[in-house]
Amino acid sequence: MKPVAKQTRHRRAFTIVELLTVMSIIVILIGLLVPALNKVKQYATNVKQKAQFHSIEAAVELFDSQFGGYPDSTFSRPGTTGPRAYCGAEKLAEAMMGRDLMGFHPDSIFRSDGTNGLAPAQFLYTPLTRAARPGPFLPLENASAIPLGEIYANIGPFDPCDFVLCDVYNRVTDIKTGRKVGMPLLYYKANTSRQSHDLTNPNNPDNIYNWEDNSELVRLGKPFDPTGLPHRLLSYPGVPPIPAEAEGIRFYRNIQNERVSTITRPYRADSYILISAGWDGEYGTADDVCNFDWSFRN
């Protein structure tokens, strides 16, 4: 009887072509998944930003009920209420948190020097005045209050120690701490004694909103962008020739309420507007998040 030879089964190895095919499929899947995951992340962050707006709106309403009006947002040029400029974003931070994050002083008239404006002037934000100050109106841990000098290397006419409230997108690296922080939230208060929303003349004195409330802050640029290109919010949306008042036109286009067809009217004409630079960290682009439902207009 002849012995039966054992047959050893050998698994066939992958060929180079098969390996390349599998790797190509994996690369394609990754290419499809990464944009989808980014969109999910962006949507979740947008929801978080809306939640921050809701918290700020509740705090602003508390401020209104306690002090009989919304915080001022008028831009103060250097030399008017102190040596430094003072804009709407800074005034919102003062109203919500106080200039030292320990509460708003009821005698404040939103001066850049932090005094009551009387003679002799009294600086309002000292430890001795803490008992007279209600608030802060937002929890310190969740307020995202950051000094301007930690956001911008060049703070222009502003005081680097003044705080602003920042959004949740964390596009900026804090100069002092190295952690990621957001861009300043822009705040504009409506002037209810005015009636216009002029899309061709931003400097119309009857405009309900004033684009200059935060224009100097926007001019500081994008701290994370080494190109130095300006925010689109201050770029002219039309074709040349560029008019002298070009910088403010896009602001008025973007806040126009399209539901009102008989006249041009802004959103929230009787209260205030909040604007986040959104996912890309640039004011005036389609991903900006506001405290109203808006449509981007190029």
C-alpha positions, 0 to 999 in steps of 0.5 A: 500500500502506497503512503498517502502524501499529505497536501499542505494548503497554502494561502495565496498572498495579496497581490500588489494590485489587490493591495493598491485597490484596497488602499485606494478604496480606503483613501476614497472612503476617508475623503468622503468621511472627513468633509462629512465629519467636518460638517457635523462638527461645524453644525454642532459648534453653530448650535453651541454658538446659538446657545451662547447667544441665548445666554447673552440675550437673557443676561441683556434682558436682566440688564435692561430690567435693572437699568431701564435700557440696553447697554450702549454700543456707540463707538467712542473715539480716543480723546472723547471719553478717555485716551483710548477708543471704546467700541460696542463689543467692549461696552457689551463686555462691561455691561455683562461682566464689569471692567474687572469681571466683578460686576457692572457699576450702576454709575457707569456711562460706558467711558473708556477711562472707566470713570463716572465722567464727573469732576473730580472723576471717580474710577468706578471699578475698584475693590471698594465699589464691589458691594455697589455692583450687581452681577456679573450677569453671565457666569465667569466660567462660561463668559469667554471674556478675553482682554483685547491684548491677548487676541491681537498683537496690534490693538490699534487705538484700544486698551489691551486690558479691556475685555470683550466677549468671544464666540465659541469657534476658537480660531485664535491662539491666546497670546498670553496663555497659548490656549484657543479662544474665539473672535470678539462678538460684535454688539450693536444697539438700535437707536429707536429714535431713528427710522432709516436703513440706508443701503447706499449711504451707511453714514446716513444720520437717521440709520437705526444701526451705526456700522461704526460702533465696531468698525475700528475693532473689525479693522484690526483684522484676523489675528490668525491670518498672516496675510493681513487681508481685511474682514469682508464685512468692511469690503465693498460688495459692488463693482468699481468705482468704489464710493467713499462710504464703501466700508459700511455698505455690506453691514447694512446689506447683511442685516436687512430684513427681507420680510419687510418689502415696502421699505428697507428695514433692519432685523431687530430694529427695536433692540440690538444685534449680535454677530459672531465671525463664525467657523472661518473667523471672518466677519462678513461671510456666509457662515457668520452667526447672528442673533436673528435668521439672516441671509448672506448678500454678496 
